[in-house]
Amino acid sequence: MNKMYKIEGYWDVIPQIKNVSFPKRGKMQILLEDGRIIIVSVSKFPSVKKLSMAQRKKWYILGNGFSFEDSDEVIHIEQILGNFKNYAHEG
């Protein structure tokens, strides 16, 4: 039988940030457009760690990353997912 199987997972999905929040002390949560939730330690992002909670609430999407009104740093999705070669989506 030549049955077509749907590939499971997120193989063809380009990760795009939908929301950034800080639900627990020391943690940053990134919600992707496809429904995945990624939780990372704020300690890996010194530019974010130095912001107050009020400043962290003032984030915005920039390209395929995000930044904060009171920060010059842009956090890219590749920095969140960890493997630049596998997750680089901007040229």
OpenMM code with the backbone's topology and positions (N, CA, C; nanometers):
from openmm import Vec3, app, unit

residues = "MET ASN LYS MET TYR LYS ILE GLU GLY TYR TRP ASP VAL ILE PRO GLN ILE LYS ASN VAL SER PHE PRO LYS ARG GLY LYS MET GLN ILE LEU LEU GLU ASP GLY ARG ILE ILE ILE VAL SER VAL SER LYS PHE PRO SER VAL LYS LYS LEU SER MET ALA GLN ARG LYS LYS TRP TYR ILE LEU GLY ASN GLY PHE SER PHE GLU ASP SER ASP GLU VAL ILE HIS ILE GLU GLN ILE LEU GLY ASN PHE LYS ASN TYR ALA HIS GLU GLY".split()
positions = [
    Vec3(0.0833, -0.1182, 0.0000),
    Vec3(0.0000, 0.0000, 0.0000),
    Vec3(0.0877, 0.1244, 0.0000),
    Vec3(0.0532, 0.2200, -0.0815),
    Vec3(0.1259, 0.3466, -0.0874),
    Vec3(0.0448, 0.4537, -0.0158),
    Vec3(0.0490, 0.4535, 0.1117),
    Vec3(-0.0276, 0.5464, 0.1927),
    Vec3(0.0591, 0.6660, 0.2290),
    Vec3(0.0071, 0.7861, 0.2138),
    Vec3(0.0810, 0.9068, 0.2509),
    Vec3(0.0656, 0.9295, 0.4015),
    Vec3(0.1767, 0.9497, 0.4682),
    Vec3(0.1746, 0.9756, 0.6113),
    Vec3(0.2101, 1.1217, 0.6366),
    Vec3(0.1376, 1.1803, 0.7259),
    Vec3(0.1677, 1.3173, 0.7663),
    Vec3(0.2841, 1.3133, 0.8653),
    Vec3(0.3828, 1.3959, 0.8416),
    Vec3(0.4976, 1.4032, 0.9315),
    Vec3(0.4554, 1.4769, 1.0579),
    Vec3(0.4799, 1.4141, 1.1696),
    Vec3(0.4437, 1.4742, 1.2971),
    Vec3(0.5486, 1.5757, 1.3414),
    Vec3(0.5054, 1.6682, 1.4200),
    Vec3(0.5979, 1.7649, 1.4786),
    Vec3(0.5946, 1.8992, 1.4085),
    Vec3(0.7020, 1.9739, 1.4242),
    Vec3(0.7109, 2.1123, 1.3765),
    Vec3(0.8191, 2.1285, 1.2711),
    Vec3(0.8402, 2.0285, 1.1879),
    Vec3(0.9483, 2.0298, 1.0904),
    Vec3(0.9445, 2.1478, 0.9959),
    Vec3(0.8293, 2.1845, 0.9473),
    Vec3(0.8183, 2.2910, 0.8473),
    Vec3(0.7674, 2.4228, 0.9040),
    Vec3(0.7694, 2.4360, 1.0340),
    Vec3(0.7160, 2.5554, 1.0988),
    Vec3(0.8304, 2.6500, 1.1338),
    Vec3(0.8197, 2.7728, 1.0885),
    Vec3(0.9167, 2.8751, 1.1276),
    Vec3(0.8677, 2.9349, 1.2592),
    Vec3(0.9473, 2.9245, 1.3655),
    Vec3(0.9022, 2.9753, 1.4950),
    Vec3(0.8886, 3.1274, 1.4948),
    Vec3(0.7722, 3.1741, 1.5403),
    Vec3(0.7462, 3.3176, 1.5499),
    Vec3(0.6909, 3.3490, 1.6878),
    Vec3(0.7426, 3.4526, 1.7468),
    Vec3(0.7047, 3.4904, 1.8827),
    Vec3(0.5684, 3.5585, 1.8830),
    Vec3(0.4836, 3.5139, 1.9757),
    Vec3(0.3511, 3.5741, 1.9930),
    Vec3(0.3428, 3.6545, 2.1227),
    Vec3(0.4076, 3.6028, 2.2289),
    Vec3(0.3975, 3.6700, 2.3577),
    Vec3(0.5219, 3.6409, 2.4421),
    Vec3(0.5565, 3.7364, 2.5258),
    Vec3(0.6673, 3.7218, 2.6206),
    Vec3(0.6124, 3.7561, 2.7583),
    Vec3(0.6400, 3.6701, 2.8554),
    Vec3(0.5929, 3.6977, 2.9915),
    Vec3(0.6945, 3.6450, 3.0923),
    Vec3(0.6723, 3.6801, 3.2160),
    Vec3(0.7614, 3.6431, 3.3261),
    Vec3(0.6759, 3.5876, 3.4397),
    Vec3(0.6267, 3.4639, 3.4226),
    Vec3(0.5300, 3.4076, 3.5168),
    Vec3(0.5876, 3.3651, 3.6512),
    Vec3(0.7178, 3.3465, 3.6571),
    Vec3(0.7814, 3.2972, 3.7785),
    Vec3(0.9158, 3.3665, 3.7933),
    Vec3(0.9537, 3.3949, 3.9156),
    Vec3(1.0803, 3.4648, 3.9394),
    Vec3(1.1969, 3.3914, 3.8720),
    Vec3(1.2742, 3.4669, 3.7949),
    Vec3(1.3912, 3.4115, 3.7295),
    Vec3(1.3636, 3.3397, 3.5988),
    Vec3(1.2380, 3.3380, 3.5552),
    Vec3(1.2008, 3.2674, 3.4329),
    Vec3(1.1352, 3.3614, 3.3326),
    Vec3(1.1639, 3.3367, 3.2060),
    Vec3(1.1013, 3.4107, 3.0962),
    Vec3(1.0280, 3.3080, 3.0109),
    Vec3(0.9036, 3.3369, 2.9791),
    Vec3(0.8213, 3.2455, 2.9007),
    Vec3(0.7917, 3.3068, 2.7649),
    Vec3(0.8184, 3.2313, 2.6593),
    Vec3(0.7943, 3.2787, 2.5236),
    Vec3(0.6891, 3.1888, 2.4617),
    Vec3(0.5787, 3.2472, 2.4210),
    Vec3(0.4716, 3.1756, 2.3523),
    Vec3(0.4920, 3.1960, 2.2031),
    Vec3(0.4990, 3.0864, 2.1290),
    Vec3(0.5141, 3.0951, 1.9838),
    Vec3(0.3779, 3.0920, 1.9169),
    Vec3(0.3702, 3.1443, 1.7955),
    Vec3(0.2454, 3.1496, 1.7193),
    Vec3(0.1824, 3.0116, 1.7025),
    Vec3(0.2649, 2.9062, 1.6964),
    Vec3(0.2132, 2.7711, 1.6746),
    Vec3(0.1682, 2.7027, 1.8033),
    Vec3(0.1726, 2.7750, 1.9161),
    Vec3(0.1230, 2.7220, 2.0421),
    Vec3(0.2296, 2.6686, 2.1358),
    Vec3(0.3521, 2.6533, 2.0889),
    Vec3(0.4581, 2.6065, 2.1777),
    Vec3(0.4903, 2.7126, 2.2812),
    Vec3(0.5267, 2.6677, 2.3988),
    Vec3(0.5680, 2.7559, 2.5076),
    Vec3(0.7098, 2.7162, 2.5469),
    Vec3(0.7974, 2.8138, 2.5509),
    Vec3(0.9365, 2.7901, 2.5876),
    Vec3(0.9651, 2.8706, 2.7133),
    Vec3(1.0195, 2.8045, 2.8134),
    Vec3(1.0544, 2.8720, 2.9380),
    Vec3(1.2059, 2.8646, 2.9539),
    Vec3(1.2677, 2.9804, 2.9721),
    Vec3(1.4125, 2.9880, 2.9860),
    Vec3(1.4486, 3.0680, 3.1107),
    Vec3(1.5694, 3.0494, 3.1545),
    Vec3(1.6198, 3.1229, 3.2696),
    Vec3(1.6583, 3.2650, 3.2272),
    Vec3(1.6144, 3.3622, 3.3023),
    Vec3(1.6489, 3.5015, 3.2753),
    Vec3(1.7991, 3.5230, 3.2923),
    Vec3(1.8641, 3.4392, 3.3719),
    Vec3(2.0080, 3.4552, 3.3948),
    Vec3(2.0890, 3.4391, 3.2663),
    Vec3(2.0354, 3.3737, 3.1651),
    Vec3(2.1034, 3.3584, 3.0361),
    Vec3(2.0930, 3.4850, 2.9511),
    Vec3(2.0134, 3.5821, 2.9963),
    Vec3(1.9898, 3.7054, 2.9227),
    Vec3(2.0117, 3.8251, 3.0151),
    Vec3(2.1393, 3.8627, 3.0389),
    Vec3(2.1706, 3.9713, 3.1323),
    Vec3(2.1000, 4.1029, 3.1000),
    Vec3(2.0779, 4.1310, 2.9718),
    Vec3(2.0105, 4.2561, 2.9355),
    Vec3(1.8655, 4.2567, 2.9836),
    Vec3(1.8038, 4.1401, 2.9912),
    Vec3(1.6662, 4.1288, 3.0409),
    Vec3(1.6664, 4.1256, 3.1933),
    Vec3(1.7621, 4.0552, 3.2492),
    Vec3(1.7694, 4.0404, 3.3954),
    Vec3(1.7806, 4.1745, 3.4659),
    Vec3(1.8504, 4.2698, 3.4047),
    Vec3(1.8692, 4.3992, 3.4713),
    Vec3(1.7445, 4.4888, 3.4658),
    Vec3(1.6455, 4.4504, 3.3845),
    Vec3(1.5219, 4.5288, 3.3757),
    Vec3(1.4304, 4.4992, 3.4940),
    Vec3(1.3578, 4.6002, 3.5383),
    Vec3(1.2586, 4.5791, 3.6442),
    Vec3(1.1382, 4.5059, 3.5848),
    Vec3(1.0518, 4.4537, 3.6714),
    Vec3(0.9312, 4.3857, 3.6219),
    Vec3(0.8439, 4.4820, 3.5423),
    Vec3(0.8364, 4.6068, 3.5833),
    Vec3(0.7581, 4.7064, 3.5092),
    Vec3(0.8174, 4.7270, 3.3694),
    Vec3(0.9495, 4.7319, 3.3603),
    Vec3(1.0156, 4.7481, 3.2306),
    Vec3(0.9971, 4.6251, 3.1419),
    Vec3(0.9963, 4.5078, 3.2021),
    Vec3(0.9794, 4.3841, 3.1266),
    Vec3(0.8412, 4.3736, 3.0619),
    Vec3(0.7438, 4.4383, 3.1201),
    Vec3(0.6087, 4.4353, 3.0639),
    Vec3(0.5981, 4.5180, 2.9359),
    Vec3(0.6960, 4.6041, 2.9110),
    Vec3(0.6938, 4.6917, 2.7934),
    Vec3(0.7814, 4.6336, 2.6825),
    Vec3(0.7448, 4.5148, 2.6358),
    Vec3(0.8190, 4.4468, 2.5302),
    Vec3(0.7461, 4.4659, 2.3980),
    Vec3(0.8183, 4.4428, 2.2890),
    Vec3(0.7581, 4.4495, 2.1561),
    Vec3(0.8328, 4.3560, 2.0616),
    Vec3(0.7613, 4.3086, 1.9610),
    Vec3(0.8209, 4.2197, 1.8616),
    Vec3(0.8999, 4.3035, 1.7623),
    Vec3(1.0172, 4.2549, 1.7275),
    Vec3(1.1031, 4.3220, 1.6304),
    Vec3(1.1611, 4.2137, 1.5396),
    Vec3(1.1113, 4.2064, 1.4161),
    Vec3(1.1537, 4.0987, 1.3260),
    Vec3(1.1098, 3.9663, 1.3829),
    Vec3(1.2021, 3.8710, 1.3921),
    Vec3(1.1703, 3.7430, 1.4544),
    Vec3(1.2363, 3.7357, 1.5924),
    Vec3(1.2229, 3.8462, 1.6634),
    Vec3(1.2744, 3.8557, 1.7980),
    Vec3(1.1896, 3.9531, 1.8767),
    Vec3(1.2437, 3.9969, 1.9883),
    Vec3(1.1715, 4.0951, 2.0699),
    Vec3(1.2718, 4.1808, 2.1448),
    Vec3(1.2227, 4.2957, 2.1895),
    Vec3(1.3030, 4.3862, 2.2694),
    Vec3(1.2117, 4.4544, 2.3696),
    Vec3(1.2684, 4.5452, 2.4448),
    Vec3(1.1949, 4.6179, 2.5475),
    Vec3(1.2170, 4.7666, 2.5263),
    Vec3(1.1193, 4.8470, 2.5644),
    Vec3(1.1292, 4.9920, 2.5466),
    Vec3(1.2557, 5.0484, 2.6107),
    Vec3(1.2958, 4.9927, 2.7244),
    Vec3(1.4111, 5.0448, 2.7975),
    Vec3(1.5392, 4.9658, 2.7738),
    Vec3(1.5490, 4.8974, 2.6615),
    Vec3(1.6672, 4.8169, 2.6315),
    Vec3(1.7080, 4.8350, 2.4857),
    Vec3(1.8384, 4.8333, 2.4613),
    Vec3(1.8898, 4.8406, 2.3244),
    Vec3(1.9098, 4.7019, 2.2643),
    Vec3(1.8983, 4.5981, 2.3457),
    Vec3(1.9214, 4.4612, 2.3001),
    Vec3(1.7970, 4.4035, 2.2336),
    Vec3(1.8190, 4.3231, 2.1294),
    Vec3(1.7119, 4.2469, 2.0651),
    Vec3(1.7416, 4.1002, 2.0931),
    Vec3(1.6429, 4.0287, 2.1453),
    Vec3(1.6562, 3.8858, 2.1713),
    Vec3(1.5921, 3.8140, 2.0527),
    Vec3(1.6717, 3.7382, 1.9792),
    Vec3(1.6230, 3.6674, 1.8612),
    Vec3(1.5778, 3.5261, 1.8981),
    Vec3(1.4875, 3.4722, 1.8182),
    Vec3(1.4357, 3.3379, 1.8448),
    Vec3(1.5483, 3.2356, 1.8526),
    Vec3(1.6540, 3.2550, 1.7747),
    Vec3(1.7676, 3.1624, 1.7778),
    Vec3(1.8350, 3.1596, 1.9151),
    Vec3(1.8333, 3.2721, 1.9842),
    Vec3(1.8909, 3.2783, 2.1181),
    Vec3(1.8056, 3.2006, 2.2181),
    Vec3(1.6768, 3.1955, 2.1937),
    Vec3(1.5848, 3.1226, 2.2811),
    Vec3(1.5941, 2.9729, 2.2544),
    Vec3(1.5949, 2.9344, 2.1273),
    Vec3(1.5944, 2.7926, 2.0908),
    Vec3(1.7319, 2.7279, 2.1010),
    Vec3(1.8379, 2.8070, 2.0916),
    Vec3(1.9696, 2.7580, 2.1245),
    Vec3(2.0608, 2.7091, 2.0149),
    Vec3(2.0138, 2.6674, 1.9004),
    Vec3(2.1020, 2.6158, 1.7973),
    Vec3(2.0880, 2.7022, 1.6738),
    Vec3(2.1794, 2.7963, 1.6572),
    Vec3(2.1679, 2.8968, 1.5496),
    Vec3(2.1558, 2.8334, 1.4129),
    Vec3(2.2372, 2.7312, 1.3832),
    Vec3(2.2342, 2.6693, 1.2496),
    Vec3(2.0987, 2.6050, 1.2197),
    Vec3(2.0348, 2.5487, 1.3195),
    Vec3(1.9056, 2.4837, 1.2973),
    Vec3(1.7891, 2.5818, 1.2969),
    Vec3(1.8042, 2.6946, 1.3639),
    Vec3(1.6901, 2.7844, 1.3831),
    Vec3(1.7050, 2.9211, 1.3201),
    Vec3(1.8108, 2.9457, 1.2428),
    Vec3(1.8283, 3.0762, 1.1789),
    Vec3(1.7252, 3.0924, 1.0672),
    Vec3(1.6370, 3.1892, 1.0823),
    Vec3(1.5292, 3.2085, 0.9855),
    Vec3(1.5322, 3.3456, 0.9201),
    Vec3(1.6249, 3.4274, 0.9568),
    Vec3(1.6370, 3.5590, 0.8949),
    Vec3(1.7721, 3.5668, 0.8270),
    Vec3(1.7730, 3.6261, 0.7089),
    Vec3(1.8982, 3.6338, 0.6345),
    Vec3(1.9716, 3.7625, 0.6534),
] * unit.nanometer
topology = app.Topology()
chain = topology.addChain("A")
for resn in residues:
    res = topology.addResidue(resn, chain)
    for name in ("N", "CA", "C"):
        topology.addAtom(name, app.Element.getBySymbol(name[0]), res)
